[in-house]
Amino acid sequence: MSTTERIAQPAAQPGRAPQEDLPRMSLGDHIDELRKRLLRALIAIAVAMLAVVPFKDSITHVYAAPYERVWLARYEVFLADLDAEEARATKDGRVLDDLEREKVEFHRTHRASILADTFPAKHYPFIATKGGFPLSRTLKALGGVEDMWVYMSATILFALALASPVVVWQIWAFIAAGLYRHERRVVMRSVPWAFVLLGAGVAFGYFVAVPLALYMLIQFMDQSRVEPLFSVQNYFGLLLVTTVALGLVFQLPLLMVAIHRVGILSHAQMKKYWRHVIVGMFVVSAILTPPDVVTQCLMAIPLTVLYVVGLVLTGIAERRRAARSTEALP
């Protein structure tokens, strides 16, 4: 039989409602409760994985989409350069050689279908061999199990996202039992904003940071000497690290509010040392992101904006606290 006691209710303070009693559980009760919550969360994840596994094409399309957008953007630049080169040759009265003429004719015939993404996938290699466009239309699996490893990793992430309502609820049910009512209210107000900021960070990484970083990396290459070739594993690692890191660092305003609320730092201190913080942000960005300046800046600049947002929020909290203190005076 488990023994459950009640925590003695603290004496009510003037101007504050008395706190409710909380159950005191034995170590065995805590372990049983934790095991029950973990089992339910794992079952939800397993069910979500079974639901996601059959959709390999859709999953692959989702994580390959940023690379495909970069490829399309680079292809449009290539077409513009090709048209300009053909116009210069015509103006100068120069006759295109056989290879140049084959390249021009290929893109004149197929550019519409390539841009509309209706060009047959089995003919993608001809875009490079006949069309002379050096960037591969598809990611490359350099090892025999590389594509499967990436697919299973992506499947787990999709399953976690799909099962997240159940998982978060199980975590909350375990933690909430040890919180007072006012503490639960604080958490319930903060958690939705944490998810919003997490989604904003992941979306920024997926739609902006990763495509722009890839584009700039390719732009800096001397493609007459270095052929751009992206393996699916390296690309997926870049995508995962960047989006997860941005999702976490986008929590900065909430972290600043929490630090201010518990009294570790005041608003004035946060405002005073903003220069040091910005330098630290660039250092953290260099650690969390792949070793290229573009990706580091794409993390550090939003961090700076989020720090300003955090300063605004802590400033509002500071003024409200001062107003409550003034009202409490006799």
C-alpha positions as CSV (number, residue, x, y, z in Angstrom):
1,M,0.0,0.0,0.0
2,S,1.4,3.4,-0.9
3,T,1.4,6.1,1.7
4,T,0.2,9.5,0.6
5,E,0.3,12.4,3.0
6,R,-0.7,16.0,2.7
7,I,1.9,18.8,2.8
8,A,1.1,21.2,5.6
9,Q,-0.6,24.3,4.3
10,P,1.6,27.4,4.8
11,A,0.2,30.2,6.7
12,A,-1.6,32.7,4.6
13,Q,0.1,36.0,4.0
14,P,-1.7,39.3,4.1
15,G,-3.2,40.1,0.7
16,R,-2.6,36.6,-0.7
17,A,-5.0,33.7,-0.9
18,P,-4.0,30.6,1.1
19,Q,-2.3,27.9,-0.8
20,E,-3.9,24.6,-1.2
21,D,-2.6,21.3,0.3
22,L,-0.4,19.2,-2.0
23,P,-0.2,15.4,-1.8
24,R,3.1,14.0,-0.5
25,M,4.0,10.8,-2.4
26,S,6.6,8.2,-1.4
27,L,9.5,7.4,-3.6
28,G,7.8,4.3,-4.9
29,D,4.7,6.3,-5.8
30,H,6.8,8.7,-7.7
31,I,8.5,5.9,-9.6
32,D,5.2,4.2,-10.4
33,E,3.7,7.5,-11.6
34,L,6.7,8.2,-13.8
35,R,6.7,4.7,-15.3
36,K,3.0,5.1,-16.1
37,R,3.5,8.4,-17.8
38,L,6.6,7.3,-19.8
39,L,4.8,4.1,-21.0
40,R,1.8,6.2,-22.3
41,A,4.2,8.6,-24.0
42,L,6.2,5.8,-25.6
43,I,3.0,4.1,-26.8
44,A,1.8,7.3,-28.4
45,I,5.2,7.7,-30.2
46,A,5.1,4.1,-31.4
47,V,1.6,4.5,-32.8
48,A,2.6,7.8,-34.5
49,M,5.6,6.0,-36.1
50,L,3.4,3.2,-37.4
51,A,1.2,5.9,-38.9
52,V,4.1,7.9,-40.5
53,V,6.3,5.0,-41.8
54,P,4.3,4.3,-45.0
55,F,4.7,7.9,-46.3
56,K,8.3,7.8,-47.3
57,D,7.9,9.9,-50.4
58,S,6.1,12.7,-48.5
59,I,8.6,12.7,-45.7
60,T,11.5,12.8,-48.1
61,H,9.8,15.7,-50.0
62,V,9.5,17.7,-46.7
63,Y,13.1,17.5,-45.7
64,A,14.4,17.8,-49.2
65,A,12.2,20.8,-50.1
66,P,14.7,23.5,-48.9
67,Y,17.5,22.0,-51.1
68,E,15.1,21.8,-54.0
69,R,14.2,25.5,-53.6
70,V,17.9,26.4,-53.6
71,W,18.4,24.3,-56.7
72,L,15.6,26.0,-58.5
73,A,16.9,29.5,-57.5
74,R,20.4,28.6,-58.8
75,Y,18.9,27.2,-62.0
76,E,17.0,30.4,-62.7
77,V,20.3,32.3,-62.3
78,F,22.0,29.8,-64.7
79,L,19.2,30.4,-67.3
80,A,19.7,34.2,-67.0
81,D,23.4,33.8,-67.5
82,L,22.9,31.4,-70.4
83,D,20.5,33.8,-72.2
84,A,23.0,36.7,-71.7
85,E,25.8,34.6,-73.1
86,E,23.7,33.7,-76.1
87,A,22.8,37.3,-76.7
88,R,26.4,38.4,-76.5
89,A,27.4,35.7,-79.0
90,T,24.7,36.9,-81.4
91,K,25.7,40.5,-81.0
92,D,29.4,39.8,-81.6
93,G,28.6,37.6,-84.6
94,R,30.2,34.6,-82.9
95,V,28.9,31.1,-83.9
96,L,28.2,28.8,-80.9
97,D,30.2,25.5,-81.0
98,D,28.5,22.2,-80.9
99,L,28.5,21.8,-77.1
100,E,27.2,25.4,-76.5
101,R,24.5,24.9,-79.1
102,E,23.4,21.6,-77.5
103,K,23.2,23.2,-74.1
104,V,21.2,26.2,-75.4
105,E,18.8,23.9,-77.3
106,F,18.3,21.6,-74.3
107,H,17.3,24.4,-72.0
108,R,15.2,26.1,-74.7
109,T,13.2,22.9,-75.1
110,H,13.0,21.8,-71.4
111,R,13.3,24.9,-69.2
112,A,9.5,25.3,-68.9
113,S,9.0,21.8,-67.6
114,I,12.1,22.0,-65.3
115,L,10.8,25.2,-63.8
116,A,7.3,23.8,-63.4
117,D,8.7,20.6,-61.8
118,T,7.1,18.5,-64.5
119,F,10.4,17.4,-66.0
120,P,10.7,13.5,-65.7
121,A,12.8,12.5,-62.6
122,K,14.5,9.8,-64.6
123,H,15.9,12.5,-66.9
124,Y,17.4,14.6,-64.1
125,P,21.0,13.5,-65.0
126,F,20.6,15.1,-68.5
127,I,20.2,18.6,-66.9
128,A,23.9,18.2,-66.1
129,T,25.2,16.1,-68.9
130,K,23.4,17.8,-71.8
131,G,22.4,21.1,-70.1
132,G,25.7,21.8,-68.4
133,F,24.1,22.8,-65.1
134,P,26.6,21.5,-62.5
135,L,24.4,21.4,-59.4
136,S,22.7,18.0,-59.0
137,R,18.9,18.1,-59.0
138,T,18.8,15.4,-56.3
139,L,20.7,14.8,-53.0
140,K,23.2,11.9,-53.1
141,A,23.4,8.8,-50.9
142,L,27.1,8.2,-50.6
143,G,26.7,5.0,-48.5
144,G,24.4,2.0,-48.8
145,V,22.4,2.8,-45.7
146,E,22.6,6.6,-45.7
147,D,19.2,7.2,-47.3
148,M,17.5,4.7,-44.9
149,W,19.2,6.2,-41.9
150,V,18.1,9.7,-42.8
151,Y,14.6,8.4,-43.5
152,M,14.3,6.7,-40.2
153,S,15.6,9.8,-38.4
154,A,13.1,11.9,-40.1
155,T,10.3,9.4,-39.3
156,I,11.2,9.6,-35.6
157,L,11.0,13.4,-35.7
158,F,7.7,13.4,-37.5
159,A,6.4,10.8,-35.0
160,L,7.5,13.0,-32.1
161,A,5.7,16.0,-33.6
162,L,2.6,14.0,-34.2
163,A,2.6,12.5,-30.7
164,S,3.7,15.7,-29.0
165,P,0.2,16.6,-27.6
166,V,0.1,13.2,-25.7
167,V,3.7,13.4,-24.7
168,V,3.5,17.0,-23.4
169,W,0.2,16.1,-21.6
170,Q,1.9,13.2,-19.8
171,I,4.9,15.4,-18.8
172,W,2.5,18.0,-17.6
173,A,0.4,15.6,-15.6
174,F,3.5,14.3,-13.8
175,I,4.9,17.7,-13.0
176,A,1.6,19.5,-12.2
177,A,0.9,17.2,-9.2
178,G,3.7,18.9,-7.4
179,L,2.8,22.5,-8.2
180,Y,0.6,24.9,-6.4
181,R,-2.3,26.5,-8.2
182,H,-0.6,29.8,-8.9
183,E,2.5,27.9,-10.1
184,R,0.3,25.9,-12.5
185,R,-1.2,29.1,-13.8
186,V,2.3,30.5,-14.6
187,V,3.3,27.4,-16.4
188,M,0.0,27.3,-18.4
189,R,0.6,30.9,-19.5
190,S,4.2,30.2,-20.5
191,V,3.9,26.9,-22.3
192,P,1.8,28.1,-25.3
193,W,4.2,30.9,-25.9
194,A,7.1,28.5,-25.7
195,F,5.6,26.3,-28.4
196,V,4.9,29.4,-30.6
197,L,8.5,30.5,-30.3
198,L,9.7,27.0,-30.9
199,G,7.6,26.8,-34.1
200,A,8.8,30.2,-35.2
201,G,12.4,29.3,-34.8
202,V,12.0,26.0,-36.7
203,A,10.1,27.7,-39.4
204,F,12.7,30.4,-39.7
205,G,15.4,27.8,-40.0
206,Y,13.5,25.7,-42.5
207,F,12.2,28.5,-44.8
208,V,15.0,31.1,-44.5
209,A,18.2,30.1,-42.7
210,V,18.9,26.7,-44.4
211,P,18.0,27.7,-48.0
212,L,20.0,31.0,-47.7
213,A,23.0,29.3,-46.2
214,L,23.0,26.7,-48.9
215,Y,22.6,29.3,-51.6
216,M,25.5,31.4,-50.3
217,L,27.7,28.3,-49.9
218,I,27.1,27.4,-53.6
219,Q,27.5,31.0,-54.7
220,F,31.0,31.2,-53.1
221,M,32.2,28.0,-54.9
222,D,34.4,28.3,-58.0
223,Q,32.3,25.8,-60.0
224,S,35.0,25.5,-62.7
225,R,37.2,23.8,-60.1
226,V,34.7,22.6,-57.4
227,E,31.6,20.7,-58.2
228,P,28.8,21.2,-55.6
229,L,27.6,17.8,-54.4
230,F,25.5,17.4,-51.3
231,S,25.0,14.0,-49.6
232,V,21.6,13.4,-48.0
233,Q,23.2,12.7,-44.6
234,N,25.3,15.9,-44.5
235,Y,22.4,18.0,-45.8
236,F,19.9,16.5,-43.3
237,G,22.4,17.1,-40.5
238,L,22.7,20.8,-41.5
239,L,18.9,21.0,-41.6
240,L,18.3,19.3,-38.3
241,V,21.0,21.2,-36.4
242,T,20.0,24.6,-37.7
243,T,16.3,24.2,-37.2
244,V,16.5,22.7,-33.7
245,A,19.1,25.3,-32.6
246,L,16.9,28.1,-33.9
247,G,13.9,26.6,-32.2
248,L,15.7,26.6,-28.9
249,V,17.3,30.0,-29.1
250,F,14.0,31.6,-30.0
251,Q,13.0,30.8,-26.4
252,L,15.3,33.7,-25.3
253,P,12.4,36.2,-24.5
254,L,10.8,33.7,-22.2
255,L,14.1,32.9,-20.5
256,M,14.7,36.6,-19.9
257,V,11.3,37.0,-18.4
258,A,11.9,34.0,-16.1
259,I,15.3,35.3,-15.0
260,H,13.8,38.7,-14.3
261,R,10.8,37.2,-12.4
262,V,13.0,35.2,-10.0
263,G,15.3,38.1,-9.4
264,I,18.5,36.8,-10.9
265,L,18.9,39.9,-13.1
266,S,17.0,43.1,-13.2
267,H,15.8,44.9,-16.3
268,A,18.5,47.6,-15.7
269,Q,21.3,45.0,-15.6
270,M,20.0,43.3,-18.8
271,K,19.9,46.7,-20.5
272,K,23.4,47.7,-19.2
273,Y,25.2,44.7,-20.6
274,W,23.5,44.4,-24.0
275,R,26.8,44.8,-25.8
276,H,28.4,41.9,-24.0
277,V,25.3,39.8,-24.7
278,I,25.4,40.4,-28.4
279,V,29.0,39.4,-28.6
280,G,28.1,36.2,-26.6
281,M,25.2,35.6,-29.1
282,F,27.7,35.5,-32.0
283,V,29.9,33.1,-30.1
284,V,27.0,30.8,-29.2
285,S,25.8,30.9,-32.9
286,A,29.3,29.9,-34.0
287,I,29.2,26.9,-31.6
288,L,25.6,25.8,-32.5
289,T,25.7,26.2,-36.2
290,P,27.8,24.7,-39.0
291,P,31.2,26.5,-39.6
292,D,30.0,29.1,-42.1
293,V,29.5,32.8,-41.5
294,V,26.2,33.0,-43.3
295,T,24.4,30.5,-41.0
296,Q,26.0,32.0,-37.9
297,C,24.7,35.4,-38.8
298,L,21.3,34.0,-39.6
299,M,21.1,32.8,-36.0
300,A,22.9,35.7,-34.3
301,I,20.8,38.4,-35.9
302,P,17.4,37.0,-34.9
303,L,18.8,36.4,-31.4
304,T,19.6,40.1,-31.2
305,V,16.1,41.0,-32.2
306,L,14.7,38.5,-29.6
307,Y,16.9,40.0,-26.9
308,V,15.4,43.4,-27.7
309,V,11.9,41.8,-27.4
310,G,13.0,40.3,-24.0
311,L,14.1,43.8,-22.9
312,V,10.7,45.2,-23.8
313,L,8.9,42.4,-21.8
314,T,11.1,42.8,-18.8
315,G,10.7,46.5,-18.9
316,I,6.9,46.1,-18.9
317,A,7.2,43.6,-16.0
318,E,9.4,46.0,-14.1
319,R,6.9,48.9,-14.4
320,R,4.0,46.6,-13.3
321,R,6.0,45.5,-10.3
322,A,6.7,49.1,-9.4
323,A,3.1,50.0,-9.8
324,R,2.0,47.2,-7.5
325,S,4.5,48.2,-4.9
326,T,3.2,51.8,-5.0
327,E,-0.4,50.6,-4.6
328,A,0.6,48.5,-1.6
329,L,2.0,51.5,0.3
330,P,-0.4,52.8,3.0
